[in-house]
Amino acid sequence: MKDFEVFHNIEELDNESKYLVHKAKEATIHAYAPYSKFHVGAAVILDDGTVVTGANQENASYPLCMCAERVALYTAASLHPGKKITKLAVVAHKRNHKELMPATSCGACRQVMLEFEHRQHAPIQVIQLAKANEWVKSADIGSLLPFDFSGENLLAV
């Protein structure tokens, strides 16, 4: 499988990916974004078919905010320990807008996603709207963060 697949219409995605995008969009309803007005939703699907969602949670002290991806990942790990995450979708829109806008995961989320991939010893596919009308599905997190920081770096000291 290539590192990335590009789709120019959401309808080109496989049914599971479309469903996950839909669940991520539903999750944006729970975003708390009074400062940025940028509502982000994420949805993960586990190896048993369970779907877990998350939405971004802002704070007046910006460093204390939590991205939707991490909310979904940490919730999945807490509520379903031992289950593998197979796929993650992330979407965003401005408050009071229904149209999705391009938004890809930040570096911190990519690092956390990669740690999940490492600890479960299995790839996690990611679906994101990278550009207008350009959905990107990555084969794994390593393709989103090719020069990663891992526990091996800490052992090298």
C-alpha positions as a Markdown table, in Angstrom:
| # | Residue | x | y | z |
|---|---|---|---|---|
| 1 | Met | 0.0 | 0.0 | 0.0 |
| 2 | Lys | 1.2 | 3.5 | -0.8 |
| 3 | Asp | 1.8 | 5.9 | 2.1 |
| 4 | Phe | -1.2 | 8.1 | 1.0 |
| 5 | Glu | -4.3 | 7.8 | -1.1 |
| 6 | Val | -6.0 | 11.0 | -2.4 |
| 7 | Phe | -9.7 | 11.3 | -3.1 |
| 8 | His | -11.3 | 14.3 | -4.7 |
| 9 | Asn | -14.7 | 13.6 | -3.3 |
| 10 | Ile | -15.8 | 12.1 | 0.0 |
| 11 | Glu | -18.0 | 9.6 | -2.0 |
| 12 | Glu | -14.8 | 8.0 | -3.3 |
| 13 | Leu | -13.8 | 6.9 | 0.2 |
| 14 | Asp | -14.7 | 3.3 | 1.3 |
| 15 | Asn | -17.8 | 3.0 | 3.4 |
| 16 | Glu | -16.1 | 2.6 | 6.7 |
| 17 | Ser | -14.0 | 5.8 | 6.1 |
| 18 | Lys | -17.2 | 7.7 | 5.1 |
| 19 | Tyr | -18.9 | 6.5 | 8.2 |
| 20 | Leu | -16.0 | 7.5 | 10.4 |
| 21 | Val | -15.9 | 11.0 | 8.8 |
| 22 | His | -19.6 | 11.3 | 9.5 |
| 23 | Lys | -19.1 | 10.4 | 13.2 |
| 24 | Ala | -16.2 | 12.9 | 13.4 |
| 25 | Lys | -18.5 | 15.6 | 12.0 |
| 26 | Glu | -21.1 | 14.7 | 14.5 |
| 27 | Ala | -18.5 | 15.0 | 17.3 |
| 28 | Thr | -17.9 | 18.7 | 16.3 |
| 29 | Ile | -21.2 | 19.5 | 18.1 |
| 30 | His | -19.4 | 18.8 | 21.4 |
| 31 | Ala | -16.4 | 21.1 | 20.6 |
| 32 | Tyr | -15.7 | 23.9 | 23.2 |
| 33 | Ala | -14.1 | 26.5 | 21.0 |
| 34 | Pro | -15.2 | 30.0 | 22.2 |
| 35 | Tyr | -11.8 | 31.6 | 21.3 |
| 36 | Ser | -10.9 | 30.1 | 17.9 |
| 37 | Lys | -14.5 | 29.3 | 16.8 |
| 38 | Phe | -12.8 | 26.3 | 15.1 |
| 39 | His | -14.8 | 23.2 | 15.8 |
| 40 | Val | -12.8 | 19.9 | 15.4 |
| 41 | Gly | -14.1 | 16.4 | 15.7 |
| 42 | Ala | -12.3 | 13.1 | 15.6 |
| 43 | Ala | -13.5 | 9.5 | 15.5 |
| 44 | Val | -11.6 | 6.3 | 15.9 |
| 45 | Ile | -12.7 | 2.8 | 15.1 |
| 46 | Leu | -11.4 | -0.1 | 17.1 |
| 47 | Asp | -10.6 | -3.6 | 16.0 |
| 48 | Asp | -14.0 | -4.8 | 17.3 |
| 49 | Gly | -15.9 | -2.1 | 15.4 |
| 50 | Thr | -16.5 | 0.2 | 18.3 |
| 51 | Val | -16.4 | 3.9 | 17.4 |
| 52 | Val | -15.1 | 6.5 | 19.9 |
| 53 | Thr | -15.3 | 10.2 | 19.2 |
| 54 | Gly | -13.7 | 13.4 | 20.6 |
| 55 | Ala | -14.0 | 17.1 | 20.1 |
| 56 | Asn | -11.5 | 19.9 | 20.7 |
| 57 | Gln | -11.7 | 21.6 | 24.2 |
| 58 | Glu | -10.2 | 25.1 | 24.4 |
| 59 | Asn | -9.0 | 27.0 | 27.5 |
| 60 | Ala | -8.3 | 30.6 | 28.0 |
| 61 | Ser | -4.8 | 29.5 | 28.7 |
| 62 | Tyr | -4.1 | 28.1 | 25.2 |
| 63 | Pro | -1.4 | 25.6 | 26.2 |
| 64 | Leu | -4.0 | 23.8 | 28.2 |
| 65 | Cys | -6.3 | 23.1 | 25.2 |
| 66 | Met | -6.9 | 19.6 | 24.0 |
| 67 | Cys | -7.2 | 18.6 | 20.3 |
| 68 | Ala | -10.1 | 16.4 | 19.2 |
| 69 | Glu | -7.7 | 13.6 | 18.1 |
| 70 | Arg | -6.1 | 13.3 | 21.5 |
| 71 | Val | -9.5 | 13.4 | 23.3 |
| 72 | Ala | -10.7 | 10.5 | 21.1 |
| 73 | Leu | -7.5 | 8.5 | 21.5 |
| 74 | Tyr | -7.3 | 8.9 | 25.3 |
| 75 | Thr | -11.0 | 8.1 | 25.6 |
| 76 | Ala | -10.6 | 5.0 | 23.6 |
| 77 | Ala | -7.6 | 3.8 | 25.6 |
| 78 | Ser | -9.4 | 4.5 | 28.9 |
| 79 | Leu | -12.8 | 2.9 | 28.0 |
| 80 | His | -11.5 | 0.1 | 25.8 |
| 81 | Pro | -8.1 | -1.0 | 27.1 |
| 82 | Gly | -6.3 | -3.6 | 25.0 |
| 83 | Lys | -8.4 | -2.8 | 21.8 |
| 84 | Lys | -6.5 | -1.7 | 18.8 |
| 85 | Ile | -7.3 | 1.4 | 16.9 |
| 86 | Thr | -7.5 | 0.7 | 13.2 |
| 87 | Lys | -8.5 | 4.1 | 11.7 |
| 88 | Leu | -9.0 | 7.7 | 12.7 |
| 89 | Ala | -10.9 | 10.5 | 10.9 |
| 90 | Val | -10.6 | 14.2 | 11.8 |
| 91 | Val | -12.7 | 17.0 | 10.4 |
| 92 | Ala | -13.2 | 20.7 | 11.2 |
| 93 | His | -15.5 | 23.7 | 10.4 |
| 94 | Lys | -15.9 | 27.2 | 11.7 |
| 95 | Arg | -18.7 | 27.8 | 14.2 |
| 96 | Asn | -22.2 | 28.0 | 12.5 |
| 97 | His | -20.8 | 26.6 | 9.3 |
| 98 | Lys | -21.8 | 23.2 | 8.0 |
| 99 | Glu | -19.2 | 23.0 | 5.3 |
| 100 | Leu | -16.0 | 21.1 | 6.3 |
| 101 | Met | -12.8 | 23.0 | 5.9 |
| 102 | Pro | -9.2 | 21.6 | 5.4 |
| 103 | Ala | -7.6 | 20.7 | 8.7 |
| 104 | Thr | -4.9 | 18.2 | 9.3 |
| 105 | Ser | -3.6 | 17.0 | 12.7 |
| 106 | Cys | -1.0 | 19.2 | 14.5 |
| 107 | Gly | 2.4 | 17.9 | 15.3 |
| 108 | Ala | 1.6 | 17.1 | 18.9 |
| 109 | Cys | -1.4 | 15.0 | 17.8 |
| 110 | Arg | 0.8 | 13.2 | 15.3 |
| 111 | Gln | 3.3 | 12.4 | 18.0 |
| 112 | Val | 0.6 | 11.0 | 20.3 |
| 113 | Met | -1.0 | 9.0 | 17.4 |
| 114 | Leu | 2.4 | 7.5 | 16.6 |
| 115 | Glu | 2.9 | 6.5 | 20.2 |
| 116 | Phe | -0.5 | 4.7 | 20.0 |
| 117 | Glu | 0.6 | 3.0 | 16.8 |
| 118 | His | 3.9 | 1.9 | 18.4 |
| 119 | Arg | 2.3 | 0.5 | 21.6 |
| 120 | Gln | -0.3 | -1.5 | 19.7 |
| 121 | His | 2.2 | -2.8 | 17.1 |
| 122 | Ala | -0.3 | -2.2 | 14.3 |
| 123 | Pro | -0.9 | 0.7 | 11.9 |
| 124 | Ile | -3.6 | 3.3 | 12.2 |
| 125 | Gln | -5.0 | 4.8 | 9.0 |
| 126 | Val | -5.9 | 8.5 | 9.1 |
| 127 | Ile | -8.5 | 10.3 | 7.0 |
| 128 | Gln | -8.2 | 14.1 | 6.7 |
| 129 | Leu | -9.4 | 16.9 | 4.5 |
| 130 | Ala | -6.0 | 18.2 | 3.5 |
| 131 | Lys | -7.1 | 20.7 | 0.9 |
| 132 | Ala | -10.4 | 21.8 | -0.5 |
| 133 | Asn | -12.0 | 18.7 | -2.0 |
| 134 | Glu | -8.9 | 16.6 | -1.3 |
| 135 | Trp | -9.4 | 13.9 | 1.2 |
| 136 | Val | -6.2 | 12.1 | 2.1 |
| 137 | Lys | -6.0 | 8.6 | 3.7 |
| 138 | Ser | -2.6 | 7.7 | 5.1 |
| 139 | Ala | -1.6 | 4.1 | 5.5 |
| 140 | Asp | -0.1 | 4.7 | 8.9 |
| 141 | Ile | 1.0 | 7.4 | 11.3 |
| 142 | Gly | 4.6 | 7.0 | 10.4 |
| 143 | Ser | 3.9 | 8.5 | 7.0 |
| 144 | Leu | 2.5 | 11.6 | 8.7 |
| 145 | Leu | 5.5 | 11.9 | 11.0 |
| 146 | Pro | 8.5 | 10.2 | 9.3 |
| 147 | Phe | 11.2 | 11.4 | 11.8 |
| 148 | Asp | 9.5 | 10.4 | 15.0 |
| 149 | Phe | 10.5 | 10.6 | 18.6 |
| 150 | Ser | 10.1 | 7.4 | 20.5 |
| 151 | Gly | 11.1 | 5.6 | 23.6 |
| 152 | Glu | 14.2 | 4.4 | 21.7 |
| 153 | Asn | 15.4 | 8.0 | 21.7 |
| 154 | Leu | 15.2 | 8.1 | 25.5 |
| 155 | Leu | 17.3 | 4.9 | 25.8 |
| 156 | Ala | 20.0 | 6.2 | 23.6 |
| 157 | Val | 21.4 | 8.5 | 26.3 |
